[in-house]
Amino acid sequence: MGFLSWLRDLFKGPEQYGTPSVTLTGQPVRSKGERVIADYLTRHNIAYQYEAEAMTNDWFIFKSRISRPDFYLPQYKLYIEYWGLVDLSDRGARDNYVRTMRWKMAQYHQNNIQFISIYPSNLSSLDYYFRKKFREAKGFDLPS
């Protein structure tokens, strides 16, 4: 796989993300997994912004790269990334996705951007995993 192929995968269009869905509040999201997370946040009165920009210090073609994590919790200054395609059956597509995922994680770490990762396997026990990862990222429990 060449650099241009990797770059193309990094900036895929919305059709590459899964089945579009709509949240309890009527907001369109890119996948059913994102809907589950958005609805969880809504039910727990956690304010969020969908696909808010996260700036990095990584310069590329004379401008700063902007990542769009799936969710941003402004009250906690915390991003949520839902890695919904890590279980793709197509090995090549999965490997490309995981490579992009690792690059994004490295950018967040290098730029001190706090985030938590949610995976498809976390969705069935989202309350448990979200609270656990929130505590790990922020150092305190999510208020009830």
Contacts in CASP RR format, 6 or more apart in sequence:
PFRMAT RR
TARGET T0000
AUTHOR 0000-0000-0000
METHOD contacts of the structure
MODEL  1
MGFLSWLRDLFKGPEQYGTPSVTLTGQPVRSKGERVIADYLTRHNIAYQY
EAEAMTNDWFIFKSRISRPDFYLPQYKLYIEYWGLVDLSDRGARDNYVRT
MRWKMAQYHQNNIQFISIYPSNLSSLDYYFRKKFREAKGFDLPS
1 96 0 8 1.000
5 96 0 8 1.000
6 96 0 8 1.000
6 99 0 8 1.000
6 100 0 8 1.000
9 96 0 8 1.000
9 97 0 8 1.000
9 99 0 8 1.000
9 100 0 8 1.000
10 100 0 8 1.000
10 103 0 8 1.000
14 20 0 8 1.000
14 30 0 8 1.000
17 30 0 8 1.000
17 31 0 8 1.000
17 85 0 8 1.000
18 30 0 8 1.000
18 31 0 8 1.000
18 32 0 8 1.000
18 85 0 8 1.000
19 31 0 8 1.000
19 32 0 8 1.000
20 28 0 8 1.000
20 29 0 8 1.000
20 30 0 8 1.000
20 31 0 8 1.000
21 28 0 8 1.000
21 29 0 8 1.000
21 30 0 8 1.000
21 31 0 8 1.000
21 32 0 8 1.000
21 33 0 8 1.000
21 34 0 8 1.000
21 35 0 8 1.000
22 28 0 8 1.000
22 29 0 8 1.000
22 35 0 8 1.000
23 29 0 8 1.000
23 35 0 8 1.000
23 38 0 8 1.000
23 39 0 8 1.000
23 42 0 8 1.000
24 38 0 8 1.000
24 39 0 8 1.000
24 42 0 8 1.000
24 43 0 8 1.000
25 38 0 8 1.000
25 42 0 8 1.000
27 38 0 8 1.000
27 50 0 8 1.000
29 35 0 8 1.000
29 38 0 8 1.000
29 50 0 8 1.000
31 82 0 8 1.000
31 84 0 8 1.000
33 82 0 8 1.000
33 84 0 8 1.000
33 120 0 8 1.000
33 123 0 8 1.000
34 50 0 8 1.000
34 70 0 8 1.000
34 71 0 8 1.000
34 82 0 8 1.000
36 123 0 8 1.000
36 126 0 8 1.000
37 70 0 8 1.000
37 71 0 8 1.000
37 80 0 8 1.000
37 82 0 8 1.000
37 118 0 8 1.000
37 123 0 8 1.000
37 126 0 8 1.000
38 48 0 8 1.000
38 50 0 8 1.000
38 71 0 8 1.000
40 126 0 8 1.000
40 127 0 8 1.000
40 130 0 8 1.000
41 47 0 8 1.000
41 48 0 8 1.000
41 71 0 8 1.000
41 73 0 8 1.000
46 73 0 8 1.000
46 75 0 8 1.000
46 142 0 8 1.000
47 73 0 8 1.000
47 74 0 8 1.000
47 75 0 8 1.000
48 71 0 8 1.000
48 72 0 8 1.000
48 73 0 8 1.000
48 74 0 8 1.000
48 80 0 8 1.000
49 71 0 8 1.000
49 72 0 8 1.000
49 74 0 8 1.000
50 70 0 8 1.000
50 71 0 8 1.000
51 68 0 8 1.000
51 69 0 8 1.000
51 70 0 8 1.000
51 71 0 8 1.000
52 68 0 8 1.000
52 69 0 8 1.000
52 71 0 8 1.000
52 72 0 8 1.000
52 79 0 8 1.000
53 66 0 8 1.000
53 67 0 8 1.000
53 68 0 8 1.000
54 66 0 8 1.000
54 67 0 8 1.000
54 68 0 8 1.000
54 69 0 8 1.000
54 72 0 8 1.000
54 79 0 8 1.000
54 108 0 8 1.000
54 113 0 8 1.000
55 64 0 8 1.000
55 66 0 8 1.000
55 111 0 8 1.000
56 64 0 8 1.000
56 65 0 8 1.000
56 66 0 8 1.000
56 67 0 8 1.000
56 107 0 8 1.000
56 108 0 8 1.000
56 110 0 8 1.000
56 111 0 8 1.000
56 113 0 8 1.000
57 64 0 8 1.000
57 110 0 8 1.000
57 111 0 8 1.000
58 64 0 8 1.000
58 65 0 8 1.000
58 107 0 8 1.000
58 110 0 8 1.000
58 111 0 8 1.000
59 65 0 8 1.000
65 107 0 8 1.000
67 104 0 8 1.000
67 107 0 8 1.000
67 108 0 8 1.000
69 79 0 8 1.000
69 80 0 8 1.000
69 81 0 8 1.000
69 115 0 8 1.000
70 79 0 8 1.000
70 80 0 8 1.000
70 81 0 8 1.000
70 82 0 8 1.000
71 79 0 8 1.000
71 80 0 8 1.000
71 82 0 8 1.000
72 78 0 8 1.000
72 79 0 8 1.000
72 80 0 8 1.000
73 79 0 8 1.000
73 80 0 8 1.000
76 134 0 8 1.000
76 138 0 8 1.000
77 114 0 8 1.000
78 114 0 8 1.000
78 115 0 8 1.000
78 116 0 8 1.000
78 134 0 8 1.000
78 137 0 8 1.000
78 138 0 8 1.000
79 108 0 8 1.000
79 113 0 8 1.000
79 114 0 8 1.000
79 115 0 8 1.000
79 116 0 8 1.000
80 115 0 8 1.000
80 116 0 8 1.000
80 118 0 8 1.000
81 101 0 8 1.000
81 104 0 8 1.000
81 105 0 8 1.000
81 115 0 8 1.000
81 116 0 8 1.000
81 117 0 8 1.000
81 118 0 8 1.000
82 118 0 8 1.000
82 119 0 8 1.000
83 97 0 8 1.000
83 101 0 8 1.000
83 117 0 8 1.000
83 118 0 8 1.000
83 119 0 8 1.000
83 120 0 8 1.000
84 119 0 8 1.000
84 120 0 8 1.000
85 93 0 8 1.000
85 94 0 8 1.000
85 97 0 8 1.000
86 94 0 8 1.000
86 97 0 8 1.000
86 98 0 8 1.000
86 101 0 8 1.000
86 119 0 8 1.000
86 120 0 8 1.000
87 94 0 8 1.000
87 120 0 8 1.000
87 121 0 8 1.000
88 94 0 8 1.000
88 97 0 8 1.000
105 115 0 8 1.000
105 117 0 8 1.000
107 113 0 8 1.000
108 114 0 8 1.000
108 115 0 8 1.000
114 137 0 8 1.000
114 138 0 8 1.000
115 137 0 8 1.000
116 130 0 8 1.000
116 133 0 8 1.000
116 134 0 8 1.000
116 136 0 8 1.000
116 137 0 8 1.000
117 133 0 8 1.000
118 126 0 8 1.000
118 129 0 8 1.000
118 130 0 8 1.000
118 133 0 8 1.000
122 129 0 8 1.000
122 130 0 8 1.000
130 142 0 8 1.000
131 141 0 8 1.000
131 142 0 8 1.000
134 141 0 8 1.000
134 142 0 8 1.000
135 141 0 8 1.000
135 142 0 8 1.000
END
